[in-house]
Amino acid sequence: MNHAKLTVQTAEGDELPVWLAWPEVIPPAGGWPVIYVLDEKEFRLLLQMRREAGTQTTPAVLVGIGIPDTERRHYFYTPKIGRVTEQPTCTGGSSILLQTLLNVVVPEVERWLTVKPLSSATLVGHSLAGLFVAQLLLQEPARFKRYVISSPSVWWADFFVLRQAVEWRCRSMETHRPLVHVSVGGLEQGLTPADLALPAEKQQENQQRRERRRMVDGARQLYETLDATGCFELTFKVLEGADHG
């Protein structure tokens, strides 16, 4: 595939790297489908998976959007939560990231390449980025065609996204039923094989943290709550033997 790297700037002045990968063939009539992937690691993982799959996958443009560090990930991938719950420190910048994606990244991709409209694109996020994707699904379900929510950080702000999902009601979506895939690692709520090599105190700490976060139960609850609305085409998968990474 062809490759390029761009740098975009948010409204608050952060510089974010953006990676593009596209097929080495003439685009089809109507343009290529686009997969937007949050975080560099996940972009490169998906790129490698598609290379290995070869002709078994539909040619598409991959767009990776990077966040510079852990602190900014917590900021950009989390929403403002209003007055009901206290806003965790250094969080609440998801609207800034969304506007950067829609108003800066997408126009750059469309300027560089012949692609299908955004309403037919896919958005992929893992962990905190999975939380971001879930939030966007609840806020603007018609924005993308497919939402891939991998190991979402449902625990954030006392399971804020799950409370939102329970309260969510269908809007008028007769012509657009988003495709939503939720997945989680089967080992995310307990100890992994790697944990068993750690001191007992560290094992206990990891176990307690994962029990509090309820990653597997939370992902399943998100799926079941969305499924109950009847508004989405949903799939859910627990990846047995997989941890959060």
N, C-alpha and C positions, 0 to 999 in steps of 0.2 A: 504494500500500500504506500501511497504518497504521504508525506508528513510535513507539518509546519507547526511552529510555536509562536504564539502571540502573547502580548501582555496587555491586559485591560485595566482600567482604573474605576473603582467604585465612586459613588457620589461623595464618600467621606475620605477619599484619597488613597485607600489601600490599592496596591497593585497585585493583580491576580494573574498567574500564568494560565494560558489556555492552549491545549494541544489539539491539533486536527490530524485525522488520518482518513484517507479516502481512497477508493478503488482506482487502480491504474487502467481504467477503461472509460469509454465515453459514457456519460450519464444517460439513463433511460429517459424517455419522454415523461415529463412531469417532475423529473429530478430524483435524486436518491433520498431514501428515508434517512433520518438522523437519529442517533442515540446520544443524548447528553448524559455524561457520567460525572458525578461529583467526586473529587479527590483523584490525585495522580495515581495512587496505588491501584484503585479500582479501574481506572481508565486503562492502565497497562495490562492488568489482568484480563479484562474483557478483550482487549486487542489481541493478546496471546491466544485466548480461547477461540476467537474467530479465525485466527490464522490456522490453528490446529484443525478446526472444523472444515476449512477450505470451501469447496463448492457446495457443502451442505447448508451454508447460511446464505441468506439474501444479501447481496452487496449493499453496504450502507456506509454513511459517514459517521465516524466516532468523534465526539467532542469531549475532551476532558477539561474540567474546571478545577484548578488547584486553590487551596487555601494555605497561606504561608506557614502557620504554626498552630499548635494545639489551642492556645488562647483564642485565636481568631476563629477557629472551627467552632468553639463553644459560642462565640458571638454570632457568626453568620448563619449557623444552622438552627438557631433557636428563636422562637417568636416572642413578641411582647405579649404578656399574659394578663394585662389589666390589673384591676385593683383587688380582685378576689384572692389571689395568691401572690405572695411576695416574689418579685422578680429576682432570680439568682444573679449574683454579681457577674458583670462582664458578659451578659447574654442579651438577646433580644434584637439581633441585627438581621433576621431572616428577610425582612422587607427590603433591606439594602441589597442583599445578595440577589433576591428575586428580580429587582429592577435592573441590576447589572446584567443578569442573565438575559432578560427580555429586551432591554434597550441598548445593550452594548454587544454582548456575545452573539446573540442570534443575528442581528444585522451584519456583523462581521462574517459569520459563517455564510450567510446568504450573499454577501458581496464576493466572497472567495469562490463559492461553489454553487452548482445547480442542485437545489434540494427541494424536497416537498415542503408544504406549509407546516408551521409549528404544530398545528392541531393534529398532525399525523405522526408527530415525533414521540420518542420514548425518553423518560427521565429516570435515571438510576441513582440510588443513594444507599449507602451502607452505614450502620451505626447512627451517629448524630446526623449524618447526611440522610439516612433513612427516615429519621424524625422529620427533617426538612421536607422530604418528598411526601410523607404522610400529611403534614400540615397543609402543603400546597393542594393536595388532593381534596382536602376538606374545604379549602378556601375557594379554589378555582378548578373544579373537576374537569371542565372542558378545555383547559389550557393545553394539555397533552393528550395523546391517544393512549399511551401506556405509561404506567407508573410501576417501577420495580423497587420494592421496599424491602431491603435486606437487613436483617438483625436490627430493627429500629430501636432507638434508645427511648422506649416507651416510659421508662422510669423517670425521665427528666421532669423536674418541677412537680413531683408527687403525682406522676402519671397524668399530666395535663392533657396530652393528646388523646388518651383513652376517654377522659371525661368529655372532651370535645366531640369525639366520635359518637358517644352515647346520645348526645344532645343534637347531633346533626340530622337534618331532614333533607329529603330529595328536593332539588330544584327542578325546573323544567329541562329534562335531558332526553327528550324523545328521540332526537337524532344523534345523540352522542352518549354511548355507554362506555366509559373508560375501562380499559383492560388493566387489572391490578394484580400484581404478583407479590405475595408476602412470603418471606422465608426467614428461617432462623436455624442456628446450629443446635443440634441436640444436646451438646455439652455446655451450653451457655448458662445453665441454671445450677450447675454443680461443679465438682472438681473434674479437671481434665487429666489425662495421663501425665502431662508435664507437671501438674500440681503435685502429684504423688511423690515427686523427687524433692519437694521443698520441705523445710522444717514444719513440724506440726502446727506451730503458732501461725505461720504464713498460710498454711492450708486452711486453717479455721477462719482466718481473716478473709481469704478469697471466697470460701463457702458462704460466709455470712453476707458478704457484699452481693454475691450473685443471687442469693435467696431474696434479698431486699429488692433487687432490680427486676426479678421475675421475667427475664428476657423471653423464655419460651412461652410461658403462660401469657405474657403481655402481647407477644406477637400473635398468638392464637386468638386472644380476646379482640385484638384490633381487626383481624380477619373476620371473626364471627360477627362483630358489631357492624362492620361494613357490609357483610353479606346479608344481614338482616334488613338492610335498607332496600334491597332489590334494585339498586341504582348502578351496580357495577358488575362487570364480568370478572370474577375473582378466582385465583388459585392460591393455595397455601401449601408450603412444604417445610417439614422439619428435616434438616440434613443430618441424619444420624452419624455420630462419630466426629462431627465438626464442632470446633470451638468458635469463639467470636471472631478470631482473625482469619 
